[in-house]
């Protein structure tokens, strides 16, 4: 943990708020978005919206692509089905959590050996992990 800043007395609440915001901004690391997501030979270009395995293009549907990007951006973290639904599908479309399972199954098949990197855990959701 450690200390990033020190405020001596007397201090104003505005100064405290400003310094807390500065520390949060530094700690969240507001960085430029990643244009390439890589996991060994699997590469996702988020600008061109393309996926390749060892320089061979992989054709994914839009939903499969969005799920893969979501899981790779949160590598090692389980994301629940409902959360995947909310992030990938729009609110005006009626879908069930089963749609997530079906798309994950298709995605796993299309990305071959890297399909094993998508792990499912009952009650937790899905995770991308090498």
Phi and psi in degrees as GROMACS dihedral restraints (atoms count N, CA, C in turn):
[ dihedral_restraints ]
;  ai    aj    ak    al  type     phi  dphi    fc
    3     4     5     6     1    82.6    20    10
    4     5     6     7     1   179.8    20    10
    6     7     8     9     1  -117.1    20    10
    7     8     9    10     1   135.4    20    10
    9    10    11    12     1  -103.8    20    10
   10    11    12    13     1   -22.9    20    10
   12    13    14    15     1  -152.1    20    10
   13    14    15    16     1   163.5    20    10
   15    16    17    18     1  -142.2    20    10
   16    17    18    19     1   134.5    20    10
   18    19    20    21     1  -120.6    20    10
   19    20    21    22     1   125.6    20    10
   21    22    23    24     1   -93.9    20    10
   22    23    24    25     1   153.1    20    10
   24    25    26    27     1   -78.8    20    10
   25    26    27    28     1   152.4    20    10
   27    28    29    30     1   -73.4    20    10
   28    29    30    31     1   151.3    20    10
   30    31    32    33     1  -136.6    20    10
   31    32    33    34     1   157.0    20    10
   33    34    35    36     1   -96.6    20    10
   34    35    36    37     1   154.4    20    10
   36    37    38    39     1   -64.4    20    10
   37    38    39    40     1   -31.9    20    10
   39    40    41    42     1   -63.0    20    10
   40    41    42    43     1   -39.6    20    10
   42    43    44    45     1   -65.4    20    10
   43    44    45    46     1   -41.5    20    10
   45    46    47    48     1   -61.6    20    10
   46    47    48    49     1   -47.0    20    10
   48    49    50    51     1   -61.1    20    10
   49    50    51    52     1   -44.9    20    10
   51    52    53    54     1   -61.8    20    10
   52    53    54    55     1   -42.0    20    10
   54    55    56    57     1   -71.1    20    10
   55    56    57    58     1   -36.9    20    10
   57    58    59    60     1   -63.6    20    10
   58    59    60    61     1   -44.0    20    10
   60    61    62    63     1   -60.9    20    10
   61    62    63    64     1   -40.2    20    10
   63    64    65    66     1   -63.9    20    10
   64    65    66    67     1   -42.4    20    10
   66    67    68    69     1   -66.2    20    10
   67    68    69    70     1   -42.6    20    10
   69    70    71    72     1   -62.7    20    10
   70    71    72    73     1   -40.8    20    10
   72    73    74    75     1   -62.1    20    10
   73    74    75    76     1   -41.9    20    10
   75    76    77    78     1   -67.7    20    10
   76    77    78    79     1   -40.1    20    10
   78    79    80    81     1   -74.6    20    10
   79    80    81    82     1   -32.7    20    10
   81    82    83    84     1   -78.4    20    10
   82    83    84    85     1   -13.8    20    10
   84    85    86    87     1    59.3    20    10
   85    86    87    88     1    59.7    20    10
   87    88    89    90     1   -58.0    20    10
   88    89    90    91     1   101.3    20    10
   90    91    92    93     1  -118.5    20    10
   91    92    93    94     1   165.6    20    10
   93    94    95    96     1   -65.1    20    10
   94    95    96    97     1   145.0    20    10
   96    97    98    99     1   -63.0    20    10
   97    98    99   100     1   148.4    20    10
   99   100   101   102     1   -74.5    20    10
  100   101   102   103     1   129.9    20    10
  102   103   104   105     1   -89.0    20    10
  103   104   105   106     1   -24.6    20    10
  105   106   107   108     1  -128.3    20    10
  106   107   108   109     1   130.6    20    10
  108   109   110   111     1  -111.0    20    10
  109   110   111   112     1   128.3    20    10
  111   112   113   114     1  -129.8    20    10
  112   113   114   115     1   142.1    20    10
  114   115   116   117     1  -144.0    20    10
  115   116   117   118     1    96.2    20    10
  117   118   119   120     1    54.8    20    10
  118   119   120   121     1  -117.5    20    10
  120   121   122   123     1   -86.3    20    10
  121   122   123   124     1    -2.8    20    10
  123   124   125   126     1   -90.8    20    10
  124   125   126   127     1   123.0    20    10
  126   127   128   129     1  -127.5    20    10
  127   128   129   130     1   135.1    20    10
  129   130   131   132     1  -121.7    20    10
  130   131   132   133     1   120.7    20    10
  132   133   134   135     1   -96.8    20    10
  133   134   135   136     1   110.4    20    10
  135   136   137   138     1   -80.7    20    10
  136   137   138   139     1   -10.1    20    10
  138   139   140   141     1   -82.9    20    10
  139   140   141   142     1   -51.9    20    10
  141   142   143   144     1   -84.1    20    10
  142   143   144   145     1    -9.9    20    10
  144   145   146   147     1    57.9    20    10
  145   146   147   148     1    49.4    20    10
  147   148   149   150     1  -121.5    20    10
  148   149   150   151     1   153.8    20    10
  150   151   152   153     1  -127.5    20    10
  151   152   153   154     1   136.2    20    10
  153   154   155   156     1  -139.8    20    10
  154   155   156   157     1   149.7    20    10
  156   157   158   159     1  -121.2    20    10
  157   158   159   160     1   116.2    20    10
  159   160   161   162     1    47.5    20    10
  160   161   162   163     1    51.9    20    10
  162   163   164   165     1    65.8    20    10
  163   164   165   166     1    15.6    20    10
  165   166   167   168     1  -110.7    20    10
  166   167   168   169     1   123.3    20    10
  168   169   170   171     1   -63.8    20    10
  169   170   171   172     1   143.7    20    10
  171   172   173   174     1  -118.3    20    10
  172   173   174   175     1   126.0    20    10
  174   175   176   177     1   -88.1    20    10
  175   176   177   178     1   114.4    20    10
  177   178   179   180     1  -117.3    20    10
  178   179   180   181     1   152.3    20    10
  180   181   182   183     1   -72.3    20    10
  181   182   183   184     1   167.0    20    10
  183   184   185   186     1   -58.6    20    10
  184   185   186   187     1   -43.0    20    10
  186   187   188   189     1   -67.3    20    10
  187   188   189   190     1   -42.6    20    10
  189   190   191   192     1   -60.2    20    10
  190   191   192   193     1   -43.8    20    10
  192   193   194   195     1   -61.3    20    10
  193   194   195   196     1   -47.5    20    10
  195   196   197   198     1   -63.2    20    10
  196   197   198   199     1   -38.0    20    10
  198   199   200   201     1   -65.3    20    10
  199   200   201   202     1   -45.1    20    10
  201   202   203   204     1   -60.5    20    10
  202   203   204   205     1   -45.5    20    10
  204   205   206   207     1   -61.5    20    10
  205   206   207   208     1   -45.3    20    10
  207   208   209   210     1   -58.6    20    10
  208   209   210   211     1   -47.9    20    10
  210   211   212   213     1   -67.2    20    10
  211   212   213   214     1   -39.2    20    10
  213   214   215   216     1   -71.0    20    10
  214   215   216   217     1   -33.2    20    10
  216   217   218   219     1   -69.0    20    10
  217   218   219   220     1   -25.5    20    10
  219   220   221   222     1  -114.2    20    10
  220   221   222   223     1    40.3    20    10
  222   223   224   225     1   -50.7    20    10
  223   224   225   226     1   131.0    20    10
  225   226   227   228     1    87.2    20    10
  226   227   228   229     1    -5.5    20    10
  228   229   230   231     1  -111.2    20    10
  229   230   231   232     1   135.1    20    10
  231   232   233   234     1   -78.2    20    10
  232   233   234   235     1   134.2    20    10
  234   235   236   237     1  -118.7    20    10
  235   236   237   238     1   124.3    20    10
  237   238   239   240     1   -66.3    20    10
  238   239   240   241     1   154.7    20    10
  240   241   242   243     1   -55.9    20    10
  241   242   243   244     1   -45.5    20    10
  243   244   245   246     1   -62.2    20    10
  244   245   246   247     1   -39.0    20    10
  246   247   248   249     1   -65.0    20    10
  247   248   249   250     1   -41.5    20    10
  249   250   251   252     1   -62.4    20    10
  250   251   252   253     1   -44.7    20    10
  252   253   254   255     1   -56.0    20    10
  253   254   255   256     1   -47.9    20    10
  255   256   257   258     1   -66.0    20    10
  256   257   258   259     1   -31.0    20    10
  258   259   260   261     1   -86.8    20    10
  259   260   261   262     1   -28.6    20    10
  261   262   263   264     1  -100.5    20    10
  262   263   264   265     1   -39.1    20    10
  264   265   266   267     1  -100.3    20    10
  265   266   267   268     1   145.6    20    10
  267   268   269   270     1   -78.0    20    10
  268   269   270   271     1   160.0    20    10
  270   271   272   273     1   -67.1    20    10
  271   272   273   274     1   -23.7    20    10
  273   274   275   276     1   -83.1    20    10
  274   275   276   277     1     0.9    20    10
  276   277   278   279     1  -110.8    20    10
  277   278   279   280     1   131.5    20    10
  279   280   281   282     1   -90.6    20    10
  280   281   282   283     1   114.8    20    10
  282   283   284   285     1  -136.1    20    10
  283   284   285   286     1   159.9    20    10
  285   286   287   288     1  -113.5    20    10
  286   287   288   289     1   170.8    20    10
  288   289   290   291     1   -62.3    20    10
  289   290   291   292     1   -23.6    20    10
  291   292   293   294     1   -63.4    20    10
  292   293   294   295     1   -31.2    20    10
  294   295   296   297     1   -59.3    20    10
  295   296   297   298     1   -37.0    20    10
  297   298   299   300     1   -63.0    20    10
  298   299   300   301     1   -47.7    20    10
  300   301   302   303     1   -58.2    20    10
  301   302   303   304     1   -44.1    20    10
  303   304   305   306     1   -64.5    20    10
  304   305   306   307     1   -45.5    20    10
  306   307   308   309     1   -66.2    20    10
  307   308   309   310     1   -36.7    20    10
  309   310   311   312     1   -64.0    20    10
  310   311   312   313     1   -43.4    20    10
  312   313   314   315     1   -60.9    20    10
  313   314   315   316     1   -44.1    20    10
  315   316   317   318     1   -65.3    20    10
  316   317   318   319     1   -42.0    20    10
  318   319   320   321     1   -61.4    20    10
  319   320   321   322     1   -46.1    20    10
  321   322   323   324     1   -56.8    20    10
  322   323   324   325     1   -43.2    20    10
  324   325   326   327     1   -64.8    20    10
  325   326   327   328     1   -42.5    20    10
  327   328   329   330     1   -70.9    20    10
  328   329   330   331     1   -29.4    20    10
  330   331   332   333     1   -96.1    20    10
  331   332   333   334     1    12.6    20    10
  333   334   335   336     1    53.5    20    10
  334   335   336   337     1  -123.2    20    10
  336   337   338   339     1   -59.8    20    10
  337   338   339   340     1   -25.3    20    10
  339   340   341   342     1   -80.7    20    10
  340   341   342   343     1    -7.7    20    10
  342   343   344   345     1   -60.4    20    10
  343   344   345   346     1   -30.8    20    10
  345   346   347   348     1   -68.6    20    10
  346   347   348   349     1   -16.7    20    10
  348   349   350   351     1   -74.7    20    10
  349   350   351   352     1   -18.3    20    10
  351   352   353   354     1   -90.2    20    10
  352   353   354   355     1   108.3    20    10
  354   355   356   357     1  -106.0    20    10
  355   356   357   358     1   137.6    20    10
  357   358   359   360     1  -109.0    20    10
  358   359   360   361     1   141.1    20    10
  360   361   362   363     1  -136.0    20    10
  361   362   363   364     1   120.0    20    10
  363   364   365   366     1   -54.7    20    10
  364   365   366   367     1   128.5    20    10
  366   367   368   369     1    85.8    20    10
  367   368   369   370     1   -10.4    20    10
  369   370   371   372     1  -114.9    20    10
  370   371   372   373     1   -37.6    20    10
  372   373   374   375     1   115.5    20    10
  373   374   375   376     1  -141.1    20    10
  375   376   377   378     1  -123.4    20    10
  376   377   378   379     1   155.0    20    10
  378   379   380   381     1  -147.0    20    10
  379   380   381   382     1   143.5    20    10
  381   382   383   384     1  -102.5    20    10
  382   383   384   385     1   121.1    20    10
  384   385   386   387     1  -150.3    20    10
  385   386   387   388     1   131.4    20    10
